[in-house]
Amino acid sequence: MLYSPPCAGFPVDKGKLAGVEFAFLDPLQARQELLQCVQLCRQRMGPTRLSKVIKTLQLHRYRLLLVAREQETVVGFKLGFAERPKIFHSWLGAVAEAWEGRGVARRLMELQHQHLFEQGFTRVRTGTRNRFRRMLILNLKCGFDLVGIKQRSNGEAHLQLEKRLTRNLEPAPESPSP
């Protein structure tokens, strides 16, 4: 049985994800997908520079891009890197507005955590801003704890979250079939 982190209250309806392919990639080798992810970041979160993303990724030996694609179009992603031995920083992620509410973000998180656990990581860290409520709620429902708050230069609070990765043999709840 695969690792499946508990994400109460956000059941994934497999029918809503029909036609979506999930793929693990090295972001520095998958430049076309990385460019689509940066464009999605700009649409959903504001200014994001591809050059800064690449520069940050080049500083880390272990980096991981997980994309959700419909045909050749990235509809969601999670991007991160090993911050320290056994600690992964889930740095950037977004889901296209047309795909919001279908379980893409939750499935990306489940797959990322399963993969990280299998690679020997024991913790995953992430950060979000209070204005991204759906992401904050998903993180909390999926077992993240609030471990700190950093003040950004613009005065906005940046919430620091962390989750210990453990094997969970209970499958996450599914939506009932119609």
Order of alpha helices (4+ residues) and beta strands (2+ residues): beta-alpha-alpha-beta-beta-beta-alpha-beta-alpha-beta-beta
